[in-house]
């Protein structure tokens, strides 16, 4: 019996169980006040300008009016001025195309008018 206990103790001593690893604490970088201040003054961070167009220019309005006229929706002169007659024509087009009929120029509306993004066919080559 003593022999068995001695062998068990030797086995435990020969093959110790590793301790659970303690995760190292992540170091938190402290922000320096000098990065925010220049000569004692706070520097305002620049706000980037929006990267989207806020409203079409008159040439684009005229292009949309011509497309609506070609499809029989716009009856006025395509002059590039977006008025109530243009909005009404656009709404009628949107209803017929089953789009949201809010009279606003959307990407789907432009695609339906054939005025969506232009794709360069030479860029559409298959890889070798």
N, C-alpha and C positions, 0 to 999 in steps of 0.2 A: 504494500500500500504506500509506503514511504517512497518507494521507487517510482511509482506512478505519479505521485505529487511532484517529485523532483523533476521528472521528465516534462510535466506540464509547465512548471515554472521556467525550465530551460527553453521550452518552445515559445513562451510568451516573451521571454527576454531576447530570444534570437530574432523574432519577427514582431517588432513593436507596431502597434496601430498608429498611423500618422494622425496628428492632431488636425482639427478643422482649420483651414486657412482663414485668417482674419483679413477681410478686405481692407485695402489701404484707403485712407480718406482722400477724396479728390480735393485737389487744391483749387480754391476759388480765387480767380484773378480779381484783384481789387481795382476798381476804376480810379484812375488818377484825376484829381481835380484840374490838373493843368491841361488835360485834353479838352475840357469843356470851357476853360477860361483862357483868354488871351489878354495879357496885360491887365488882369483884374476885371475884365468884362466878360460877360457870358456871350458866347457866339451862338446865334440861332442857326439851327440846321436848315440847309436849303431844302425846300420842298420841290421835288421834281415835277415838271409840267406834265399834264396828262398826255399819254401817248396815243390818244385816239382823237379823231376829228369831232368837234362839237356840233357842227352843222355843215351841210354841203355849201359849196360856193355857187354863185349864180350859173356858172357853166354846167355844173353837175345837175342843178335843178332843171336847166333847159334840156339836158340829156334825158332826164327822167320824164319830163313833160312830153318830149318827142316820142319816147317809148310808149307812154300811155296813149298818145294820139295815134300812133301806128296800130295799136291794138283796139282802137275805137272808144277809149274811155275819156280822153281829154279833148275838148272841142275848142278851146281857146287858142291863143297864139303862144307858142313855146318861147317865152321871153326871159325865162330864168328867174321870174318873180314868183315865189311860192305863196299863193293865196288860197282863198276858200274853194275856188274852182279846182285847183290842183289837189287839195285835200279830198274833195268829194270824188274826183276821178280815181284817186288812189284807193279810197275806201271801197268803191264799187269793184275795182280790180281785185282787192284783197278778199272781198266776199266771194267773187267768182272763183278765186284760187283756193278758197277754204283756208285763208290765213286770218290772223287776228285783224279785224277790220277797225283799227284805231286811227287810220289815216297817217300813221307815222312811218317814215322810211326805215325799213328794217333790212337786214341781210337777206332774209327769205324773200321779201318783196322785190329787192333788186335782182336776185337770182331769177325770180319768176318773170321779171321784165327783160331778162337777158342782159342785165347790166352788172352781173356778179363779177367776181375776180377773174382776171385774165390769166390764163395759164400758158406758159411758153412750151410749145410742143417739142422743141429741141431738147429741153431739159428732161423730158419724159423718155429717156432711153433706157434700155435694159442693161444691167451690169454684165460685164464680160466674165 
